[in-house]
Amino acid sequence: MRDQKTRLAGAIASAITILCALVLALDGVPPMRWLFVGWSVANTLWVFYALRLSSLSLLSSQIVFCLIDVAGMLHYWIL
């Protein structure tokens, strides 16, 4: 059951990341607010995935990406 949840988190995180990247690549004026929300969800799942795999390199990169997402959301939603 745990391995299934881990694989599912990785698959969902990949799908969200790919979807957000496609929107960014294909849309002339992308809805940046929602891309950062999508990436935040994906990065949170990646953090879960990294913890389950005990991968410090994946964990550290995703924590940095989460911080970048927060900065992006602050920029587009609040400032």
N, CA, C and O atoms as CSV, one atom per row, in Angstrom:
chain,resi,resn,atom,element,x,y,z
A,1,MET,N,N,0.826,-1.205,0.000
A,1,MET,CA,C,0.000,0.000,0.000
A,1,MET,C,C,0.863,1.260,0.000
A,1,MET,O,O,0.576,2.212,-0.726
A,2,ARG,N,N,1.927,1.266,0.819
A,2,ARG,CA,C,2.795,2.445,0.864
A,2,ARG,C,C,3.482,2.682,-0.472
A,2,ARG,O,O,3.553,3.811,-0.956
A,3,ASP,N,N,3.990,1.594,-1.067
A,3,ASP,CA,C,4.660,1.746,-2.358
A,3,ASP,C,C,3.694,2.238,-3.428
A,3,ASP,O,O,4.078,3.005,-4.311
A,4,GLN,N,N,2.456,1.804,-3.352
A,4,GLN,CA,C,1.451,2.253,-4.314
A,4,GLN,C,C,1.187,3.749,-4.145
A,4,GLN,O,O,1.061,4.466,-5.139
A,5,LYS,N,N,1.102,4.230,-2.902
A,5,LYS,CA,C,0.898,5.657,-2.656
A,5,LYS,C,C,2.101,6.460,-3.124
A,5,LYS,O,O,1.950,7.557,-3.663
A,6,THR,N,N,3.295,5.914,-2.920
A,6,THR,CA,C,4.508,6.600,-3.358
A,6,THR,C,C,4.528,6.728,-4.875
A,6,THR,O,O,4.799,7.805,-5.406
A,7,ARG,N,N,4.241,5.636,-5.572
A,7,ARG,CA,C,4.206,5.679,-7.040
A,7,ARG,C,C,3.115,6.620,-7.540
A,7,ARG,O,O,3.317,7.355,-8.507
A,8,LEU,N,N,1.966,6.595,-6.882
A,8,LEU,CA,C,0.865,7.472,-7.280
A,8,LEU,C,C,1.248,8.937,-7.096
A,8,LEU,O,O,0.965,9.766,-7.961
A,9,ALA,N,N,1.891,9.260,-5.974
A,9,ALA,CA,C,2.332,10.645,-5.744
A,9,ALA,C,C,3.315,11.079,-6.824
A,9,ALA,O,O,3.222,12.198,-7.327
A,10,GLY,N,N,4.247,10.216,-7.183
A,10,GLY,CA,C,5.203,10.541,-8.237
A,10,GLY,C,C,4.533,10.729,-9.590
A,10,GLY,O,O,4.881,11.642,-10.338
A,11,ALA,N,N,3.574,9.866,-9.901
A,11,ALA,CA,C,2.870,9.965,-11.183
A,11,ALA,C,C,2.029,11.237,-11.258
A,11,ALA,O,O,2.030,11.920,-12.281
A,12,ILE,N,N,1.316,11.558,-10.185
A,12,ILE,CA,C,0.497,12.773,-10.172
A,12,ILE,C,C,1.376,14.009,-10.238
A,12,ILE,O,O,1.067,14.957,-10.959
A,13,ALA,N,N,2.474,14.004,-9.485
A,13,ALA,CA,C,3.395,15.141,-9.516
A,13,ALA,C,C,3.950,15.351,-10.921
A,13,ALA,O,O,4.039,16.484,-11.392
A,14,SER,N,N,4.318,14.272,-11.583
A,14,SER,CA,C,4.822,14.373,-12.956
A,14,SER,C,C,3.763,14.937,-13.893
A,14,SER,O,O,4.056,15.810,-14.710
A,15,ALA,N,N,2.544,14.447,-13.779
A,15,ALA,CA,C,1.466,14.912,-14.657
A,15,ALA,C,C,1.187,16.400,-14.459
A,15,ALA,O,O,1.022,17.134,-15.433
A,16,ILE,N,N,1.133,16.847,-13.209
A,16,ILE,CA,C,0.874,18.266,-12.942
A,16,ILE,C,C,2.015,19.125,-13.462
A,16,ILE,O,O,1.784,20.177,-14.059
A,17,THR,N,N,3.250,18.676,-13.237
A,17,THR,CA,C,4.415,19.424,-13.709
A,17,THR,C,C,4.398,19.551,-15.229
A,17,THR,O,O,4.641,20.630,-15.768
A,18,ILE,N,N,4.112,18.458,-15.914
A,18,ILE,CA,C,4.058,18.468,-17.377
A,18,ILE,C,C,2.928,19.370,-17.869
A,18,ILE,O,O,3.122,20.141,-18.810
A,19,LEU,N,N,1.757,19.285,-17.249
A,19,LEU,CA,C,0.629,20.128,-17.636
A,19,LEU,C,C,0.960,21.607,-17.477
A,19,LEU,O,O,0.690,22.403,-18.377
A,20,CYS,N,N,1.538,21.980,-16.347
A,20,CYS,CA,C,1.893,23.390,-16.121
A,20,CYS,C,C,2.944,23.856,-17.125
A,20,CYS,O,O,2.864,24.976,-17.630
A,21,ALA,N,N,3.926,23.008,-17.417
A,21,ALA,CA,C,4.952,23.372,-18.392
A,21,ALA,C,C,4.347,23.540,-19.783
A,21,ALA,O,O,4.737,24.446,-20.519
A,22,LEU,N,N,3.396,22.673,-20.152
A,22,LEU,CA,C,2.734,22.807,-21.448
A,22,LEU,C,C,1.931,24.096,-21.542
A,22,LEU,O,O,1.968,24.776,-22.568
A,23,VAL,N,N,1.212,24.436,-20.487
A,23,VAL,CA,C,0.455,25.693,-20.489
A,23,VAL,C,C,1.405,26.865,-20.663
A,23,VAL,O,O,1.125,27.784,-21.433
A,24,LEU,N,N,2.519,26.839,-19.959
A,24,LEU,CA,C,3.506,27.908,-20.066
A,24,LEU,C,C,4.084,27.981,-21.476
A,24,LEU,O,O,4.284,29.072,-22.010
A,25,ALA,N,N,4.353,26.824,-22.080
A,25,ALA,CA,C,4.967,26.790,-23.408
A,25,ALA,C,C,3.993,27.172,-24.524
A,25,ALA,O,O,4.399,27.801,-25.501
A,26,LEU,N,N,2.732,26.807,-24.395
A,26,LEU,CA,C,1.786,26.976,-25.493
A,26,LEU,C,C,0.935,28.234,-25.413
A,26,LEU,O,O,0.397,28.676,-26.428
A,27,ASP,N,N,0.802,28.813,-24.239
A,27,ASP,CA,C,-0.057,29.980,-24.064
A,27,ASP,C,C,0.783,31.245,-24.153
A,27,ASP,O,O,1.766,31.401,-23.428
A,28,GLY,N,N,0.390,32.149,-25.047
A,28,GLY,CA,C,1.136,33.395,-25.199
A,28,GLY,C,C,1.151,34.235,-23.935
A,28,GLY,O,O,2.168,34.844,-23.603
A,29,VAL,N,N,0.044,34.270,-23.237
A,29,VAL,CA,C,-0.058,34.996,-21.972
A,29,VAL,C,C,-0.591,33.999,-20.937
A,29,VAL,O,O,-1.793,33.952,-20.676
A,30,PRO,N,N,0.305,33.205,-20.354
A,30,PRO,CA,C,-0.155,32.149,-19.457
A,30,PRO,C,C,-0.747,32.702,-18.164
A,30,PRO,O,O,-0.334,33.759,-17.685
A,31,PRO,N,N,-1.704,31.991,-17.609
A,31,PRO,CA,C,-2.281,32.388,-16.321
A,31,PRO,C,C,-1.303,32.041,-15.197
A,31,PRO,O,O,-1.461,31.035,-14.505
A,32,MET,N,N,-0.301,32.887,-15.033
A,32,MET,CA,C,0.799,32.583,-14.120
A,32,MET,C,C,0.344,32.300,-12.700
A,32,MET,O,O,0.943,31.470,-12.016
A,33,ARG,N,N,-0.688,32.962,-12.252
A,33,ARG,CA,C,-1.163,32.722,-10.886
A,33,ARG,C,C,-1.440,31.245,-10.667
A,33,ARG,O,O,-0.998,30.650,-9.684
A,34,TRP,N,N,-2.172,30.674,-11.593
A,34,TRP,CA,C,-2.596,29.287,-11.422
A,34,TRP,C,C,-1.478,28.304,-11.704
A,34,TRP,O,O,-1.479,27.197,-11.166
A,35,LEU,N,N,-0.517,28.692,-12.542
A,35,LEU,CA,C,0.633,27.815,-12.755
A,35,LEU,C,C,1.420,27.645,-11.461
A,35,LEU,O,O,1.864,26.541,-11.144
A,36,PHE,N,N,1.593,28.723,-10.720
A,36,PHE,CA,C,2.317,28.612,-9.454
A,36,PHE,C,C,1.552,27.758,-8.446
A,36,PHE,O,O,2.163,27.029,-7.665
A,37,VAL,N,N,0.242,27.838,-8.456
A,37,VAL,CA,C,-0.553,26.977,-7.574
A,37,VAL,C,C,-0.378,25.513,-7.994
A,37,VAL,O,O,-0.182,24.635,-7.154
A,38,GLY,N,N,-0.452,25.266,-9.293
A,38,GLY,CA,C,-0.251,23.904,-9.799
A,38,GLY,C,C,1.117,23.365,-9.458
A,38,GLY,O,O,1.253,22.225,-9.014
A,39,TRP,N,N,2.136,24.187,-9.666
A,39,TRP,CA,C,3.487,23.751,-9.328
A,39,TRP,C,C,3.642,23.517,-7.829
A,39,TRP,O,O,4.379,22.618,-7.422
A,40,SER,N,N,2.971,24.299,-7.012
A,40,SER,CA,C,3.042,24.093,-5.560
A,40,SER,C,C,2.467,22.735,-5.172
A,40,SER,O,O,3.023,22.030,-4.329
A,41,VAL,N,N,1.352,22.379,-5.794
A,41,VAL,CA,C,0.762,21.061,-5.532
A,41,VAL,C,C,1.724,19.967,-5.984
A,41,VAL,O,O,1.979,19.011,-5.250
A,42,ALA,N,N,2.257,20.114,-7.197
A,42,ALA,CA,C,3.194,19.117,-7.715
A,42,ALA,C,C,4.437,19.022,-6.836
A,42,ALA,O,O,4.887,17.920,-6.522
A,43,ASN,N,N,4.994,20.156,-6.438
A,43,ASN,CA,C,6.203,20.132,-5.621
A,43,ASN,C,C,5.952,19.534,-4.246
A,43,ASN,O,O,6.832,18.880,-3.686
A,44,THR,N,N,4.768,19.749,-3.697
A,44,THR,CA,C,4.426,19.122,-2.424
A,44,THR,C,C,4.391,17.599,-2.573
A,44,THR,O,O,4.862,16.871,-1.698
A,45,LEU,N,N,3.834,17.130,-3.680
A,45,LEU,CA,C,3.843,15.687,-3.942
A,45,LEU,C,C,5.260,15.172,-4.166
A,45,LEU,O,O,5.594,14.069,-3.734
A,46,TRP,N,N,6.098,15.967,-4.841
A,46,TRP,CA,C,7.496,15.569,-5.032
A,46,TRP,C,C,8.225,15.472,-3.695
A,46,TRP,O,O,9.060,14.586,-3.509
A,47,VAL,N,N,7.916,16.376,-2.761
A,47,VAL,CA,C,8.529,16.318,-1.427
A,47,VAL,C,C,8.131,15.009,-0.742
A,47,VAL,O,O,8.977,14.323,-0.169
A,48,PHE,N,N,6.852,14.668,-0.804
A,48,PHE,CA,C,6.387,13.397,-0.245
A,48,PHE,C,C,7.125,12.231,-0.897
A,48,PHE,O,O,7.585,11.319,-0.210
A,49,TYR,N,N,7.234,12.261,-2.202
A,49,TYR,CA,C,7.912,11.209,-2.963
A,49,TYR,C,C,9.377,11.099,-2.547
A,49,TYR,O,O,9.886,9.997,-2.346
A,50,ALA,N,N,10.052,12.234,-2.420
A,50,ALA,CA,C,11.466,12.238,-2.024
A,50,ALA,C,C,11.657,11.694,-0.613
A,50,ALA,O,O,12.616,10.968,-0.348
A,51,LEU,N,N,10.753,12.042,0.284
A,51,LEU,CA,C,10.832,11.517,1.651
A,51,LEU,C,C,10.664,10.004,1.671
A,51,LEU,O,O,11.367,9.308,2.404
A,52,ARG,N,N,9.739,9.498,0.873
A,52,ARG,CA,C,9.507,8.047,0.826
A,52,ARG,C,C,10.698,7.307,0.226
A,52,ARG,O,O,10.986,6.170,0.601
A,53,LEU,N,N,11.390,7.965,-0.714
A,53,LEU,CA,C,12.558,7.343,-1.341
A,53,LEU,C,C,13.847,7.613,-0.577
A,53,LEU,O,O,14.894,7.051,-0.899
A,54,SER,N,N,13.772,8.467,0.429
A,54,SER,CA,C,14.962,8.911,1.178
A,54,SER,C,C,15.993,9.534,0.243
A,54,SER,O,O,17.191,9.274,0.359
A,55,SER,N,N,15.515,10.354,-0.681
A,55,SER,CA,C,16.382,11.016,-1.652
A,55,SER,C,C,16.592,12.469,-1.235
A,55,SER,O,O,15.733,13.321,-1.462
A,56,LEU,N,N,17.739,12.738,-0.626
A,56,LEU,CA,C,18.006,14.094,-0.147
A,56,LEU,C,C,18.177,15.093,-1.286
A,56,LEU,O,O,17.814,16.260,-1.141
A,57,SER,N,N,18.722,14.653,-2.413
A,57,SER,CA,C,18.900,15.585,-3.532
A,57,SER,C,C,17.546,16.006,-4.109
A,57,SER,O,O,17.334,17.185,-4.391
A,58,LEU,N,N,16.642,15.060,-4.285
A,58,LEU,CA,C,15.301,15.392,-4.777
A,58,LEU,C,C,14.556,16.238,-3.752
A,58,LEU,O,O,13.876,17.198,-4.114
A,59,LEU,N,N,14.681,15.887,-2.482
A,59,LEU,CA,C,14.012,16.637,-1.424
A,59,LEU,C,C,14.491,18.079,-1.376
A,59,LEU,O,O,13.681,19.003,-1.313
A,60,SER,N,N,15.806,18.274,-1.407
A,60,SER,CA,C,16.332,19.644,-1.307
A,60,SER,C,C,15.931,20.486,-2.512
A,60,SER,O,O,15.595,21.660,-2.358
A,61,SER,N,N,15.962,19.907,-3.705
A,61,SER,CA,C,15.577,20.689,-4.887
A,61,SER,C,C,14.094,21.055,-4.835
A,61,SER,O,O,13.725,22.168,-5.210
A,62,GLN,N,N,13.254,20.154,-4.384
A,62,GLN,CA,C,11.824,20.442,-4.335
A,62,GLN,C,C,11.475,21.452,-3.247
A,62,GLN,O,O,10.534,22.231,-3.402
A,63,ILE,N,N,12.220,21.445,-2.157
A,63,ILE,CA,C,12.011,22.469,-1.130
A,63,ILE,C,C,12.348,23.845,-1.697
A,63,ILE,O,O,11.628,24.813,-1.453
A,64,VAL,N,N,13.438,23.931,-2.451
A,64,VAL,CA,C,13.800,25.201,-3.091
A,64,VAL,C,C,12.708,25.618,-4.078
A,64,VAL,O,O,12.322,26.786,-4.117
A,65,PHE,N,N,12.210,24.672,-4.874
A,65,PHE,CA,C,11.142,24.996,-5.819
A,65,PHE,C,C,9.875,25.449,-5.098
A,65,PHE,O,O,9.176,26.337,-5.586
A,66,CYS,N,N,9.569,24.854,-3.946
A,66,CYS,CA,C,8.406,25.300,-3.160
A,66,CYS,C,C,8.579,26.750,-2.722
A,66,CYS,O,O,7.626,27.528,-2.759
A,67,LEU,N,N,9.782,27.113,-2.312
A,67,LEU,CA,C,10.048,28.498,-1.914
A,67,LEU,C,C,9.900,29.449,-3.105
A,67,LEU,O,O,9.378,30.554,-2.961
A,68,ILE,N,N,10.362,29.014,-4.275
A,68,ILE,CA,C,10.204,29.821,-5.489
A,68,ILE,C,C,8.719,29.970,-5.827
A,68,ILE,O,O,8.281,31.044,-6.240
A,69,ASP,N,N,7.951,28.905,-5.654
A,69,ASP,CA,C,6.504,28.980,-5.891
A,69,ASP,C,C,5.848,29.989,-4.965
A,69,ASP,O,O,4.987,30.757,-5.394
A,70,VAL,N,N,6.245,29.994,-3.705
A,70,VAL,CA,C,5.694,30.962,-2.751
A,70,VAL,C,C,6.018,32.382,-3.212
A,70,VAL,O,O,5.158,33.262,-3.170
A,71,ALA,N,N,7.262,32.604,-3.653
A,71,ALA,CA,C,7.644,33.930,-4.154
A,71,ALA,C,C,6.798,34.307,-5.372
A,71,ALA,O,O,6.353,35.450,-5.486
A,72,GLY,N,N,6.574,33.360,-6.277
A,72,GLY,CA,C,5.744,33.618,-7.457
A,72,GLY,C,C,4.307,33.927,-7.097
A,72,GLY,O,O,3.702,34.836,-7.665
A,73,MET,N,N,3.753,33.173,-6.151
A,73,MET,CA,C,2.371,33.438,-5.738
A,73,MET,C,C,2.253,34.786,-5.045
A,73,MET,O,O,1.275,35.505,-5.248
A,74,LEU,N,N,3.239,35.134,-4.231
A,74,LEU,CA,C,3.220,36.455,-3.600
A,74,LEU,C,C,3.243,37.550,-4.657
A,74,LEU,O,O,2.522,38.543,-4.555
A,75,HIS,N,N,4.081,37.359,-5.673
A,75,HIS,CA,C,4.210,38.356,-6.736
A,75,HIS,C,C,2.904,38.515,-7.517
A,75,HIS,O,O,2.453,39.638,-7.741
A,76,TYR,N,N,2.297,37.407,-7.930
A,76,TYR,CA,C,1.120,37.470,-8.799
A,76,TYR,C,C,-0.192,37.634,-8.055
A,76,TYR,O,O,-1.146,38.156,-8.631
A,77,TRP,N,N,-0.285,37.212,-6.802
A,77,TRP,CA,C,-1.549,37.269,-6.078
A,77,TRP,C,C,-1.633,38.448,-5.119
A,77,TRP,O,O,-2.718,38.982,-4.889
A,78,ILE,N,N,-0.495,38.859,-4.554
A,78,ILE,CA,C,-0.544,39.867,-3.493
A,78,ILE,C,C,0.057,41.196,-3.926
A,78,ILE,O,O,-0.523,42.249,-3.663
A,79,LEU,N,N,1.195,41.163,-4.576
A,79,LEU,CA,C,1.883,42.417,-4.927
A,79,LEU,C,C,1.315,43.059,-6.172
A,79,LEU,O,O,1.787,44.115,-6.592
